[in-house]
C-alpha cells in the first residue's frame, strides 16, 4: 500500500518507491503478525491484491502448512520468531502458499524492526525459487543416475575382469597339465633311452667308450635341467599344491620358496595362524588370494631393495572367518602418488582382485620407511 505523498516525509515516500521497484517480495508485520505493508512484487507472487493482504495474519495466510501439507504451528514460525524472540532467519527449504491454494518453494528472510531500541514487528523478504529447486532436483537426479551407471559399469568391468582371470587360470591349468603329461613324459622317456645307451657303451673300444659315456652324461645332465625347468614352468602356471592341499599350504609353500630363492639378499620370517575349523577357500577366491600374494612378493623382489621381510597370515574363527595377510619389508618404500598412479597396473590389479570378492588391499609406504601390504579378505564370498 503506497501512502500519499503529502501525508509523509519525502524519505518515506522514496523508500516506498524503492520497495515497489524491487523484484523481491517484501512485507512488514506488527507484533500480532498482521501485515502492515506489502510491495507489488510480493502481492503478485502470492496471488493477492494488496488490500486483501493488509491486516491479515501472514502465517495463517501464506505459511500455514509445510511442504508435505502438514500443519505448521505458528509458534514454530521463523518469520514470527524474528520479533517474538529476536531471532533473525534466512530459510530456503520451505514453501509459501498462494491465494489459489498452490505452494511454491521460497527463500525468505525475516528481521526485527526496531524503534528506539524496541521491537515493533518484522520485515520479511522472499523470492520464488521453484526453478532453482527444480534445477537442483534435476541435477541431483542426473548425478544419481550417473553414479548408478558408473557403479553398474564398474561392476560389469569387475565381473569381466574376474571372468577373464578365470579363463586365464583355466588355460594355465590346462597348459600345465599338458606340459606335465606330454613334455614331461617325453623327457622321462628320453632320459631312459640315454641311460640305455650309456649301459651299452662298454661294447666299443676304450676311447670310443669314454667319449660316448661323457656324451651320455652331458645329455643326461641337460635332460635333468630340462625336467627341472619344466617343473618350474608348471608350478608358475598352476601350483599343484593349491589344488591338492589347499590355500593355506600353498601360501606357506610360496613364502618358503620365495625366501629360499632370495636367501642371498633377504632374510625373512613366516608366521601362519589359521583358526580350527576354517577350511581353505576354493575356486576363484583361493586363486585371487594366492595371485595377490605372488604379486606382493614379486614387487618386493623387484622394487623394495629390502634386507628383511616379515610375512604373517591370520584367519579368524568361524562363523564369519576373515583372512588377514600382511607382508612387511624394510626397503626403500615409495609415495602414495606412485601407488595410486593409473599406470601402477600391478597395484591396481591386486586391488581389483580383492574388491571382486569383497576384500580390501591397503598399502602403507613412505620413502625410506619400507612398505606394509595388508590384505583383508572375508571368506564367506562377495
LOVODO-27901 format. One record per residue (C-alpha): x, y, z; residue in one letter; chain. Coordinates in Angstrom, 2 decimals. Layout:
LOVODO-27901
<node x="X" y="Y" z="Z" residu="a" chaine="A"/>
...
END
This chain:
LOVODO-27901
<node x="0.00" y="0.00" z="0.00" residu="x" chaine="A"/>
<node x="1.55" y="3.23" z="-1.12" residu="x" chaine="A"/>
<node x="1.00" y="6.14" z="1.23" residu="x" chaine="A"/>
<node x="0.03" y="9.53" z="-0.15" residu="x" chaine="A"/>
<node x="2.97" y="11.79" z="-0.94" residu="x" chaine="A"/>
<node x="1.54" y="14.71" z="1.07" residu="x" chaine="A"/>
<node x="0.99" y="12.54" z="4.16" residu="x" chaine="A"/>
<node x="4.60" y="11.58" z="4.87" residu="x" chaine="A"/>
<node x="8.13" y="12.89" z="4.54" residu="x" chaine="A"/>
<node x="9.98" y="12.59" z="1.26" residu="x" chaine="A"/>
<node x="12.33" y="9.94" z="2.74" residu="x" chaine="A"/>
<node x="9.47" y="7.57" z="3.45" residu="x" chaine="A"/>
<node x="7.98" y="8.22" z="0.03" residu="x" chaine="A"/>
<node x="11.28" y="7.34" z="-1.66" residu="x" chaine="A"/>
<node x="11.51" y="4.17" z="0.46" residu="x" chaine="A"/>
<node x="8.01" y="3.16" z="-0.68" residu="x" chaine="A"/>
<node x="9.03" y="3.78" z="-4.29" residu="x" chaine="A"/>
<node x="12.11" y="1.65" z="-3.77" residu="x" chaine="A"/>
<node x="10.09" y="-1.23" z="-2.28" residu="x" chaine="A"/>
<node x="7.67" y="-1.09" z="-5.20" residu="x" chaine="A"/>
<node x="10.56" y="-1.26" z="-7.66" residu="x" chaine="A"/>
<node x="12.34" y="-4.33" z="-6.30" residu="x" chaine="A"/>
<node x="11.74" y="-7.76" z="-7.80" residu="x" chaine="A"/>
<node x="11.72" y="-9.47" z="-4.41" residu="x" chaine="A"/>
<node x="8.60" y="-9.78" z="-2.33" residu="x" chaine="A"/>
<node x="8.67" y="-7.60" z="0.78" residu="x" chaine="A"/>
<node x="6.11" y="-7.26" z="3.54" residu="x" chaine="A"/>
<node x="6.05" y="-5.99" z="7.11" residu="x" chaine="A"/>
<node x="4.22" y="-7.42" z="10.12" residu="x" chaine="A"/>
<node x="3.37" y="-5.97" z="13.52" residu="x" chaine="A"/>
<node x="3.70" y="-7.69" z="16.88" residu="x" chaine="A"/>
<node x="0.49" y="-9.64" z="16.20" residu="x" chaine="A"/>
<node x="1.84" y="-10.98" z="12.94" residu="x" chaine="A"/>
<node x="-0.54" y="-8.84" z="10.89" residu="x" chaine="A"/>
<node x="0.60" y="-7.39" z="7.58" residu="x" chaine="A"/>
<node x="1.36" y="-3.66" z="7.72" residu="x" chaine="A"/>
<node x="2.61" y="-3.27" z="4.15" residu="x" chaine="A"/>
<node x="3.39" y="-5.41" z="1.11" residu="x" chaine="A"/>
<node x="5.05" y="-4.40" z="-2.13" residu="x" chaine="A"/>
<node x="3.68" y="-5.08" z="-5.59" residu="x" chaine="A"/>
<node x="6.09" y="-7.99" z="-6.35" residu="x" chaine="A"/>
<node x="5.17" y="-9.71" z="-3.09" residu="x" chaine="A"/>
<node x="1.43" y="-9.42" z="-3.66" residu="x" chaine="A"/>
<node x="1.76" y="-10.74" z="-7.23" residu="x" chaine="A"/>
<node x="3.85" y="-13.74" z="-6.14" residu="x" chaine="A"/>
<node x="1.23" y="-14.59" z="-3.53" residu="x" chaine="A"/>
<node x="-1.69" y="-14.08" z="-5.88" residu="x" chaine="A"/>
<node x="-3.44" y="-11.49" z="-3.71" residu="x" chaine="A"/>
<node x="-4.32" y="-7.83" z="-4.22" residu="x" chaine="A"/>
<node x="-2.55" y="-5.52" z="-1.83" residu="x" chaine="A"/>
<node x="-5.72" y="-4.54" z="0.03" residu="x" chaine="A"/>
<node x="-6.55" y="-8.23" z="0.56" residu="x" chaine="A"/>
<node x="-3.28" y="-8.81" z="2.40" residu="x" chaine="A"/>
<node x="-3.10" y="-5.76" z="4.67" residu="x" chaine="A"/>
<node x="-4.17" y="-6.51" z="8.23" residu="x" chaine="A"/>
<node x="-4.15" y="-10.29" z="7.72" residu="x" chaine="A"/>
<node x="-2.14" y="-12.71" z="9.87" residu="x" chaine="A"/>
<node x="0.67" y="-13.63" z="7.46" residu="x" chaine="A"/>
<node x="1.40" y="-17.01" z="8.94" residu="x" chaine="A"/>
<node x="-2.21" y="-18.09" z="8.63" residu="x" chaine="A"/>
<node x="-2.38" y="-16.59" z="5.13" residu="x" chaine="A"/>
<node x="0.80" y="-17.84" z="3.41" residu="x" chaine="A"/>
<node x="2.80" y="-20.04" z="5.83" residu="x" chaine="A"/>
<node x="0.19" y="-22.28" z="7.43" residu="x" chaine="A"/>
<node x="1.42" y="-25.65" z="6.12" residu="x" chaine="A"/>
<node x="4.66" y="-27.47" z="5.49" residu="x" chaine="A"/>
<node x="5.75" y="-28.72" z="2.04" residu="x" chaine="A"/>
<node x="4.01" y="-32.08" z="2.66" residu="x" chaine="A"/>
<node x="0.75" y="-30.32" z="3.62" residu="x" chaine="A"/>
<node x="1.15" y="-30.92" z="7.37" residu="x" chaine="A"/>
<node x="0.04" y="-28.13" z="9.71" residu="x" chaine="A"/>
<node x="2.78" y="-25.61" z="10.53" residu="x" chaine="A"/>
<node x="2.26" y="-24.31" z="14.11" residu="x" chaine="A"/>
<node x="2.56" y="-20.55" z="14.40" residu="x" chaine="A"/>
<node x="4.77" y="-20.94" z="17.48" residu="x" chaine="A"/>
<node x="7.41" y="-22.63" z="15.28" residu="x" chaine="A"/>
<node x="7.32" y="-20.00" z="12.56" residu="x" chaine="A"/>
<node x="10.80" y="-18.49" z="11.96" residu="x" chaine="A"/>
<node x="9.18" y="-15.38" z="10.47" residu="x" chaine="A"/>
<node x="7.35" y="-14.57" z="13.72" residu="x" chaine="A"/>
<node x="10.32" y="-15.57" z="15.88" residu="x" chaine="A"/>
<node x="12.19" y="-12.61" z="14.44" residu="x" chaine="A"/>
<node x="10.10" y="-10.23" z="16.57" residu="x" chaine="A"/>
<node x="8.98" y="-12.62" z="19.33" residu="x" chaine="A"/>
<node x="12.41" y="-13.97" z="20.21" residu="x" chaine="A"/>
<node x="14.73" y="-11.58" z="18.41" residu="x" chaine="A"/>
<node x="15.92" y="-14.40" z="16.10" residu="x" chaine="A"/>
<node x="16.63" y="-13.23" z="12.54" residu="x" chaine="A"/>
<node x="16.47" y="-16.02" z="9.98" residu="x" chaine="A"/>
<node x="17.17" y="-16.94" z="6.39" residu="x" chaine="A"/>
<node x="15.31" y="-20.06" z="5.20" residu="x" chaine="A"/>
<node x="15.46" y="-21.78" z="1.79" residu="x" chaine="A"/>
<node x="13.82" y="-25.18" z="2.36" residu="x" chaine="A"/>
<node x="10.17" y="-24.25" z="2.95" residu="x" chaine="A"/>
<node x="7.17" y="-23.23" z="0.89" residu="x" chaine="A"/>
<node x="4.78" y="-20.31" z="0.88" residu="x" chaine="A"/>
<node x="1.14" y="-20.65" z="-0.17" residu="x" chaine="A"/>
<node x="-0.67" y="-18.68" z="-2.86" residu="x" chaine="A"/>
<node x="-4.24" y="-17.43" z="-2.84" residu="x" chaine="A"/>
<node x="-5.29" y="-20.31" z="-5.13" residu="x" chaine="A"/>
<node x="-4.05" y="-22.90" z="-2.63" residu="x" chaine="A"/>
<node x="-0.89" y="-23.81" z="-4.54" residu="x" chaine="A"/>
<node x="2.54" y="-23.70" z="-2.94" residu="x" chaine="A"/>
<node x="5.91" y="-22.58" z="-4.25" residu="x" chaine="A"/>
<node x="9.43" y="-23.13" z="-2.97" residu="x" chaine="A"/>
<node x="10.60" y="-19.95" z="-1.34" residu="x" chaine="A"/>
<node x="13.71" y="-18.46" z="0.14" residu="x" chaine="A"/>
<node x="12.82" y="-15.91" z="2.77" residu="x" chaine="A"/>
<node x="14.46" y="-13.84" z="5.50" residu="x" chaine="A"/>
<node x="12.86" y="-12.16" z="8.48" residu="x" chaine="A"/>
<node x="14.45" y="-9.42" z="10.60" residu="x" chaine="A"/>
<node x="13.01" y="-7.49" z="13.56" residu="x" chaine="A"/>
<node x="12.02" y="-3.82" z="13.13" residu="x" chaine="A"/>
<node x="13.49" y="-1.69" z="15.93" residu="x" chaine="A"/>
<node x="12.21" y="1.71" z="17.01" residu="x" chaine="A"/>
<node x="14.14" y="3.45" z="19.79" residu="x" chaine="A"/>
<node x="15.52" y="0.09" z="20.84" residu="x" chaine="A"/>
<node x="12.11" y="-1.59" z="20.96" residu="x" chaine="A"/>
<node x="10.89" y="-4.30" z="18.60" residu="x" chaine="A"/>
<node x="7.86" y="-3.10" z="16.63" residu="x" chaine="A"/>
<node x="7.48" y="-6.05" z="14.26" residu="x" chaine="A"/>
<node x="9.47" y="-7.63" z="11.45" residu="x" chaine="A"/>
<node x="10.25" y="-7.07" z="7.79" residu="x" chaine="A"/>
<node x="10.22" y="-10.10" z="5.52" residu="x" chaine="A"/>
<node x="11.73" y="-10.53" z="2.07" residu="x" chaine="A"/>
<node x="11.04" y="-13.57" z="-0.10" residu="x" chaine="A"/>
<node x="11.65" y="-14.91" z="-3.59" residu="x" chaine="A"/>
<node x="10.21" y="-17.79" z="-5.59" residu="x" chaine="A"/>
<node x="12.98" y="-20.38" z="-6.03" residu="x" chaine="A"/>
<node x="10.87" y="-23.07" z="-7.70" residu="x" chaine="A"/>
<node x="13.01" y="-23.01" z="-10.83" residu="x" chaine="A"/>
<node x="16.19" y="-23.23" z="-8.79" residu="x" chaine="A"/>
<node x="14.81" y="-26.16" z="-6.78" residu="x" chaine="A"/>
<node x="13.68" y="-27.87" z="-9.97" residu="x" chaine="A"/>
<node x="17.15" y="-27.42" z="-11.45" residu="x" chaine="A"/>
<node x="18.75" y="-28.77" z="-8.27" residu="x" chaine="A"/>
<node x="16.40" y="-31.75" z="-8.29" residu="x" chaine="A"/>
<node x="17.17" y="-32.42" z="-11.94" residu="x" chaine="A"/>
<node x="20.88" y="-32.08" z="-11.27" residu="x" chaine="A"/>
<node x="20.65" y="-34.44" z="-8.30" residu="x" chaine="A"/>
<node x="18.70" y="-36.97" z="-10.34" residu="x" chaine="A"/>
<node x="21.25" y="-36.68" z="-13.12" residu="x" chaine="A"/>
<node x="24.09" y="-37.17" z="-10.66" residu="x" chaine="A"/>
<node x="22.32" y="-40.13" z="-9.08" residu="x" chaine="A"/>
<node x="21.74" y="-41.68" z="-12.48" residu="x" chaine="A"/>
<node x="25.36" y="-41.05" z="-13.45" residu="x" chaine="A"/>
<node x="26.59" y="-42.61" z="-10.22" residu="x" chaine="A"/>
<node x="24.29" y="-45.57" z="-10.77" residu="x" chaine="A"/>
<node x="25.59" y="-46.06" z="-14.28" residu="x" chaine="A"/>
<node x="29.20" y="-45.70" z="-13.18" residu="x" chaine="A"/>
<node x="28.62" y="-48.23" z="-10.41" residu="x" chaine="A"/>
<node x="26.92" y="-50.57" z="-12.87" residu="x" chaine="A"/>
<node x="29.76" y="-50.24" z="-15.39" residu="x" chaine="A"/>
<node x="32.32" y="-50.74" z="-12.63" residu="x" chaine="A"/>
<node x="30.53" y="-53.88" z="-11.52" residu="x" chaine="A"/>
<node x="30.38" y="-55.12" z="-15.12" residu="x" chaine="A"/>
<node x="34.08" y="-54.41" z="-15.65" residu="x" chaine="A"/>
<node x="34.96" y="-56.24" z="-12.45" residu="x" chaine="A"/>
<node x="32.85" y="-59.18" z="-13.49" residu="x" chaine="A"/>
<node x="34.52" y="-59.14" z="-16.89" residu="x" chaine="A"/>
<node x="37.97" y="-58.93" z="-15.30" residu="x" chaine="A"/>
<node x="37.11" y="-61.81" z="-13.00" residu="x" chaine="A"/>
<node x="35.77" y="-63.84" z="-15.94" residu="x" chaine="A"/>
<node x="38.97" y="-63.18" z="-17.91" residu="x" chaine="A"/>
<node x="41.04" y="-64.13" z="-14.89" residu="x" chaine="A"/>
<node x="39.04" y="-67.34" z="-14.50" residu="x" chaine="A"/>
<node x="39.56" y="-68.12" z="-18.17" residu="x" chaine="A"/>
<node x="43.28" y="-67.36" z="-17.82" residu="x" chaine="A"/>
<node x="43.62" y="-69.58" z="-14.77" residu="x" chaine="A"/>
<node x="41.74" y="-72.38" z="-16.54" residu="x" chaine="A"/>
<node x="44.07" y="-72.05" z="-19.51" residu="x" chaine="A"/>
<node x="47.12" y="-72.05" z="-17.25" residu="x" chaine="A"/>
<node x="45.86" y="-75.20" z="-15.59" residu="x" chaine="A"/>
<node x="45.28" y="-76.86" z="-18.96" residu="x" chaine="A"/>
<node x="48.72" y="-75.88" z="-20.27" residu="x" chaine="A"/>
<node x="50.40" y="-77.03" z="-17.08" residu="x" chaine="A"/>
<node x="48.64" y="-80.38" z="-17.30" residu="x" chaine="A"/>
<node x="49.57" y="-80.83" z="-20.96" residu="x" chaine="A"/>
<node x="53.20" y="-79.89" z="-20.32" residu="x" chaine="A"/>
<node x="53.29" y="-82.37" z="-17.47" residu="x" chaine="A"/>
<node x="51.59" y="-85.15" z="-19.38" residu="x" chaine="A"/>
<node x="53.20" y="-84.69" z="-22.80" residu="x" chaine="A"/>
<node x="56.55" y="-82.94" z="-22.47" residu="x" chaine="A"/>
<node x="57.30" y="-84.43" z="-19.06" residu="x" chaine="A"/>
<node x="56.66" y="-87.93" z="-20.35" residu="x" chaine="A"/>
<node x="58.87" y="-87.35" z="-23.38" residu="x" chaine="A"/>
<node x="61.73" y="-86.09" z="-21.25" residu="x" chaine="A"/>
<node x="61.48" y="-89.08" z="-18.95" residu="x" chaine="A"/>
<node x="61.49" y="-91.44" z="-21.94" residu="x" chaine="A"/>
<node x="64.48" y="-89.63" z="-23.41" residu="x" chaine="A"/>
<node x="66.30" y="-89.91" z="-20.12" residu="x" chaine="A"/>
<node x="65.67" y="-93.66" z="-20.07" residu="x" chaine="A"/>
<node x="66.99" y="-94.01" z="-23.62" residu="x" chaine="A"/>
<node x="70.17" y="-92.11" z="-22.74" residu="x" chaine="A"/>
<node x="70.69" y="-94.39" z="-19.75" residu="x" chaine="A"/>
<node x="70.15" y="-97.39" z="-22.01" residu="x" chaine="A"/>
<node x="72.80" y="-96.11" z="-24.42" residu="x" chaine="A"/>
<node x="75.24" y="-95.46" z="-21.59" residu="x" chaine="A"/>
<node x="74.91" y="-99.04" z="-20.35" residu="x" chaine="A"/>
<node x="75.83" y="-100.37" z="-23.79" residu="x" chaine="A"/>
<node x="78.87" y="-98.21" z="-24.38" residu="x" chaine="A"/>
<node x="81.12" y="-100.94" z="-22.95" residu="x" chaine="A"/>
<node x="80.93" y="-102.98" z="-26.15" residu="x" chaine="A"/>
<node x="83.16" y="-100.49" z="-28.01" residu="x" chaine="A"/>
<node x="86.87" y="-99.76" z="-27.64" residu="x" chaine="A"/>
<node x="88.00" y="-97.76" z="-24.65" residu="x" chaine="A"/>
<node x="88.39" y="-94.37" z="-26.41" residu="x" chaine="A"/>
<node x="85.00" y="-94.58" z="-28.07" residu="x" chaine="A"/>
<node x="83.51" y="-95.84" z="-24.82" residu="x" chaine="A"/>
<node x="84.83" y="-92.91" z="-22.81" residu="x" chaine="A"/>
<node x="83.69" y="-90.42" z="-25.44" residu="x" chaine="A"/>
<node x="80.22" y="-91.88" z="-25.64" residu="x" chaine="A"/>
<node x="79.95" y="-92.14" z="-21.87" residu="x" chaine="A"/>
<node x="80.87" y="-88.46" z="-21.47" residu="x" chaine="A"/>
<node x="78.37" y="-87.54" z="-24.17" residu="x" chaine="A"/>
<node x="75.62" y="-89.53" z="-22.48" residu="x" chaine="A"/>
<node x="76.37" y="-87.90" z="-19.14" residu="x" chaine="A"/>
<node x="76.16" y="-84.44" z="-20.68" residu="x" chaine="A"/>
<node x="72.90" y="-85.33" z="-22.36" residu="x" chaine="A"/>
<node x="71.59" y="-86.74" z="-19.10" residu="x" chaine="A"/>
<node x="72.53" y="-83.53" z="-17.31" residu="x" chaine="A"/>
<node x="70.74" y="-81.41" z="-19.92" residu="x" chaine="A"/>
<node x="67.66" y="-83.61" z="-19.63" residu="x" chaine="A"/>
<node x="67.69" y="-83.25" z="-15.82" residu="x" chaine="A"/>
<node x="67.92" y="-79.47" z="-16.23" residu="x" chaine="A"/>
<node x="65.05" y="-79.53" z="-18.72" residu="x" chaine="A"/>
<node x="62.93" y="-81.59" z="-16.32" residu="x" chaine="A"/>
<node x="63.60" y="-79.07" z="-13.53" residu="x" chaine="A"/>
<node x="62.72" y="-76.14" z="-15.79" residu="x" chaine="A"/>
<node x="59.54" y="-77.83" z="-16.97" residu="x" chaine="A"/>
<node x="58.58" y="-78.44" z="-13.35" residu="x" chaine="A"/>
<node x="59.19" y="-74.78" z="-12.54" residu="x" chaine="A"/>
<node x="57.12" y="-73.62" z="-15.50" residu="x" chaine="A"/>
<node x="54.30" y="-75.93" z="-14.46" residu="x" chaine="A"/>
<node x="54.45" y="-74.59" z="-10.92" residu="x" chaine="A"/>
<node x="54.38" y="-70.98" z="-12.12" residu="x" chaine="A"/>
<node x="51.41" y="-71.70" z="-14.35" residu="x" chaine="A"/>
<node x="49.43" y="-73.53" z="-11.71" residu="x" chaine="A"/>
<node x="50.94" y="-74.76" z="-8.42" residu="x" chaine="A"/>
<node x="49.63" y="-78.28" z="-7.94" residu="x" chaine="A"/>
<node x="49.80" y="-77.79" z="-4.18" residu="x" chaine="A"/>
<node x="46.97" y="-75.26" z="-4.46" residu="x" chaine="A"/>
<node x="44.68" y="-77.88" z="-5.96" residu="x" chaine="A"/>
<node x="45.84" y="-80.83" z="-3.87" residu="x" chaine="A"/>
<node x="46.49" y="-79.36" z="-0.41" residu="x" chaine="A"/>
<node x="44.60" y="-76.08" z="-0.41" residu="x" chaine="A"/>
<node x="45.32" y="-72.37" z="0.03" residu="x" chaine="A"/>
<node x="46.94" y="-72.48" z="3.45" residu="x" chaine="A"/>
<node x="49.60" y="-74.99" z="2.34" residu="x" chaine="A"/>
<node x="50.07" y="-73.14" z="-0.97" residu="x" chaine="A"/>
<node x="50.70" y="-69.79" z="0.78" residu="x" chaine="A"/>
<node x="53.20" y="-71.33" z="3.18" residu="x" chaine="A"/>
<node x="54.94" y="-73.15" z="0.35" residu="x" chaine="A"/>
<node x="55.11" y="-69.96" z="-1.76" residu="x" chaine="A"/>
<node x="56.53" y="-67.97" z="1.15" residu="x" chaine="A"/>
<node x="59.22" y="-70.56" z="1.88" residu="x" chaine="A"/>
<node x="60.10" y="-70.97" z="-1.80" residu="x" chaine="A"/>
<node x="60.39" y="-67.21" z="-2.24" residu="x" chaine="A"/>
<node x="62.53" y="-66.73" z="0.85" residu="x" chaine="A"/>
<node x="64.76" y="-69.62" z="-0.14" residu="x" chaine="A"/>
<node x="65.26" y="-68.14" z="-3.60" residu="x" chaine="A"/>
<node x="66.11" y="-64.72" z="-2.13" residu="x" chaine="A"/>
<node x="68.24" y="-66.07" z="0.72" residu="x" chaine="A"/>
<node x="71.43" y="-64.40" z="-0.56" residu="x" chaine="A"/>
<node x="69.87" y="-60.93" z="-0.35" residu="x" chaine="A"/>
<node x="66.88" y="-61.13" z="2.03" residu="x" chaine="A"/>
<node x="66.25" y="-62.75" z="5.36" residu="x" chaine="A"/>
<node x="62.68" y="-63.24" z="6.44" residu="x" chaine="A"/>
<node x="60.15" y="-64.79" z="8.75" residu="x" chaine="A"/>
<node x="56.84" y="-66.54" z="8.16" residu="x" chaine="A"/>
<node x="54.01" y="-66.81" z="10.69" residu="x" chaine="A"/>
<node x="50.73" y="-68.58" z="9.94" residu="x" chaine="A"/>
<node x="47.79" y="-68.98" z="12.27" residu="x" chaine="A"/>
<node x="44.57" y="-70.48" z="10.96" residu="x" chaine="A"/>
<node x="41.76" y="-70.98" z="13.45" residu="x" chaine="A"/>
<node x="40.48" y="-74.50" z="13.83" residu="x" chaine="A"/>
<node x="37.55" y="-75.40" z="11.65" residu="x" chaine="A"/>
<node x="38.31" y="-72.96" z="8.84" residu="x" chaine="A"/>
<node x="38.63" y="-74.87" z="5.59" residu="x" chaine="A"/>
<node x="40.73" y="-73.24" z="2.88" residu="x" chaine="A"/>
<node x="38.62" y="-71.47" z="0.26" residu="x" chaine="A"/>
<node x="38.47" y="-72.88" z="-3.22" residu="x" chaine="A"/>
<node x="37.93" y="-71.68" z="-6.75" residu="x" chaine="A"/>
<node x="38.31" y="-68.05" z="-7.72" residu="x" chaine="A"/>
<node x="38.69" y="-66.77" z="-4.16" residu="x" chaine="A"/>
<node x="41.65" y="-69.05" z="-3.47" residu="x" chaine="A"/>
<node x="43.27" y="-68.11" z="-6.79" residu="x" chaine="A"/>
<node x="42.76" y="-64.39" z="-6.07" residu="x" chaine="A"/>
<node x="44.46" y="-64.57" z="-2.66" residu="x" chaine="A"/>
<node x="47.32" y="-66.69" z="-4.00" residu="x" chaine="A"/>
<node x="47.96" y="-64.44" z="-7.01" residu="x" chaine="A"/>
<node x="47.84" y="-61.29" z="-4.85" residu="x" chaine="A"/>
<node x="50.41" y="-62.88" z="-2.54" residu="x" chaine="A"/>
<node x="52.63" y="-63.77" z="-5.52" residu="x" chaine="A"/>
<node x="52.38" y="-60.21" z="-6.86" residu="x" chaine="A"/>
<node x="53.29" y="-58.70" z="-3.48" residu="x" chaine="A"/>
<node x="56.39" y="-60.90" z="-3.19" residu="x" chaine="A"/>
<node x="57.31" y="-60.12" z="-6.79" residu="x" chaine="A"/>
<node x="57.08" y="-56.38" z="-6.10" residu="x" chaine="A"/>
<node x="59.30" y="-56.75" z="-3.04" residu="x" chaine="A"/>
<node x="61.90" y="-58.61" z="-5.09" residu="x" chaine="A"/>
<node x="61.84" y="-56.11" z="-7.97" residu="x" chaine="A"/>
<node x="61.46" y="-52.76" z="-6.24" residu="x" chaine="A"/>
<node x="61.91" y="-52.78" z="-2.47" residu="x" chaine="A"/>
<node x="65.67" y="-53.43" z="-2.11" residu="x" chaine="A"/>
<node x="64.80" y="-54.82" z="1.30" residu="x" chaine="A"/>
<node x="67.02" y="-56.75" z="3.71" residu="x" chaine="A"/>
<node x="64.23" y="-58.23" z="5.83" residu="x" chaine="A"/>
<node x="60.68" y="-59.33" z="5.00" residu="x" chaine="A"/>
<node x="58.08" y="-60.47" z="7.55" residu="x" chaine="A"/>
<node x="55.11" y="-62.49" z="6.31" residu="x" chaine="A"/>
<node x="52.11" y="-63.10" z="8.53" residu="x" chaine="A"/>
<node x="48.83" y="-64.90" z="7.86" residu="x" chaine="A"/>
<node x="45.92" y="-64.94" z="10.33" residu="x" chaine="A"/>
<node x="42.48" y="-66.43" z="9.75" residu="x" chaine="A"/>
<node x="39.64" y="-65.74" z="12.19" residu="x" chaine="A"/>
<node x="37.45" y="-68.43" z="13.64" residu="x" chaine="A"/>
<node x="34.00" y="-69.29" z="12.23" residu="x" chaine="A"/>
<node x="31.18" y="-68.48" z="11.73" residu="x" chaine="A"/>
<node x="32.42" y="-65.46" z="9.73" residu="x" chaine="A"/>
<node x="36.11" y="-66.14" z="9.12" residu="x" chaine="A"/>
<node x="38.26" y="-63.38" z="7.69" residu="x" chaine="A"/>
<node x="41.73" y="-63.77" z="6.23" residu="x" chaine="A"/>
<node x="44.41" y="-61.23" z="7.18" residu="x" chaine="A"/>
<node x="47.61" y="-61.37" z="5.14" residu="x" chaine="A"/>
<node x="50.46" y="-58.96" z="5.83" residu="x" chaine="A"/>
<node x="53.81" y="-58.56" z="4.10" residu="x" chaine="A"/>
<node x="56.16" y="-56.05" z="5.75" residu="x" chaine="A"/>
<node x="59.58" y="-55.06" z="4.38" residu="x" chaine="A"/>
<node x="62.30" y="-52.61" z="5.40" residu="x" chaine="A"/>
<node x="63.03" y="-51.47" z="1.86" residu="x" chaine="A"/>
<node x="63.21" y="-48.06" z="0.21" residu="x" chaine="A"/>
<node x="59.45" y="-47.53" z="0.25" residu="x" chaine="A"/>
<node x="57.54" y="-45.26" z="-2.10" residu="x" chaine="A"/>
<node x="55.00" y="-42.42" z="-2.16" residu="x" chaine="A"/>
<node x="51.18" y="-42.62" z="-2.19" residu="x" chaine="A"/>
<node x="51.23" y="-40.89" z="-5.57" residu="x" chaine="A"/>
<node x="53.16" y="-43.78" z="-7.10" residu="x" chaine="A"/>
<node x="50.83" y="-46.36" z="-5.55" residu="x" chaine="A"/>
<node x="47.73" y="-44.52" z="-6.81" residu="x" chaine="A"/>
<node x="49.11" y="-43.83" z="-10.27" residu="x" chaine="A"/>
<node x="46.81" y="-45.14" z="-13.00" residu="x" chaine="A"/>
<node x="49.86" y="-46.84" z="-14.57" residu="x" chaine="A"/>
<node x="50.57" y="-48.90" z="-11.45" residu="x" chaine="A"/>
<node x="48.89" y="-51.87" z="-13.06" residu="x" chaine="A"/>
<node x="50.17" y="-54.39" z="-10.54" residu="x" chaine="A"/>
<node x="48.74" y="-52.49" z="-7.57" residu="x" chaine="A"/>
<node x="45.51" y="-51.77" z="-9.42" residu="x" chaine="A"/>
<node x="45.18" y="-55.44" z="-10.37" residu="x" chaine="A"/>
<node x="45.67" y="-56.60" z="-6.78" residu="x" chaine="A"/>
<node x="43.07" y="-54.14" z="-5.51" residu="x" chaine="A"/>
<node x="40.56" y="-55.20" z="-8.15" residu="x" chaine="A"/>
<node x="41.12" y="-58.89" z="-7.40" residu="x" chaine="A"/>
<node x="40.48" y="-58.23" z="-3.72" residu="x" chaine="A"/>
<node x="37.46" y="-55.98" z="-4.30" residu="x" chaine="A"/>
<node x="35.75" y="-58.52" z="-6.54" residu="x" chaine="A"/>
<node x="35.49" y="-60.93" z="-3.61" residu="x" chaine="A"/>
<node x="34.58" y="-58.26" z="-1.05" residu="x" chaine="A"/>
<node x="38.16" y="-57.83" z="0.18" residu="x" chaine="A"/>
<node x="40.39" y="-54.83" z="0.70" residu="x" chaine="A"/>
<node x="44.07" y="-54.26" z="-0.10" residu="x" chaine="A"/>
<node x="45.84" y="-51.50" z="1.85" residu="x" chaine="A"/>
<node x="49.42" y="-50.38" z="1.20" residu="x" chaine="A"/>
<node x="51.25" y="-48.18" z="3.71" residu="x" chaine="A"/>
<node x="54.57" y="-46.85" z="2.49" residu="x" chaine="A"/>
<node x="56.85" y="-43.84" z="2.65" residu="x" chaine="A"/>
<node x="60.26" y="-43.13" z="1.10" residu="x" chaine="A"/>
<node x="62.95" y="-44.71" z="3.25" residu="x" chaine="A"/>
<node x="60.43" y="-46.26" z="5.66" residu="x" chaine="A"/>
<node x="59.66" y="-49.56" z="3.98" residu="x" chaine="A"/>
<node x="56.28" y="-50.88" z="2.90" residu="x" chaine="A"/>
<node x="53.45" y="-52.79" z="4.55" residu="x" chaine="A"/>
<node x="50.87" y="-54.54" z="2.38" residu="x" chaine="A"/>
<node x="47.73" y="-55.79" z="4.11" residu="x" chaine="A"/>
<node x="45.06" y="-57.93" z="2.53" residu="x" chaine="A"/>
<node x="41.73" y="-58.34" z="4.36" residu="x" chaine="A"/>
<node x="39.51" y="-60.93" z="2.73" residu="x" chaine="A"/>
<node x="36.19" y="-62.25" z="4.06" residu="x" chaine="A"/>
<node x="35.99" y="-65.96" z="3.38" residu="x" chaine="A"/>
<node x="32.24" y="-66.05" z="3.06" residu="x" chaine="A"/>
<node x="32.29" y="-64.76" z="-0.51" residu="x" chaine="A"/>
<node x="31.48" y="-61.34" z="-2.01" residu="x" chaine="A"/>
END
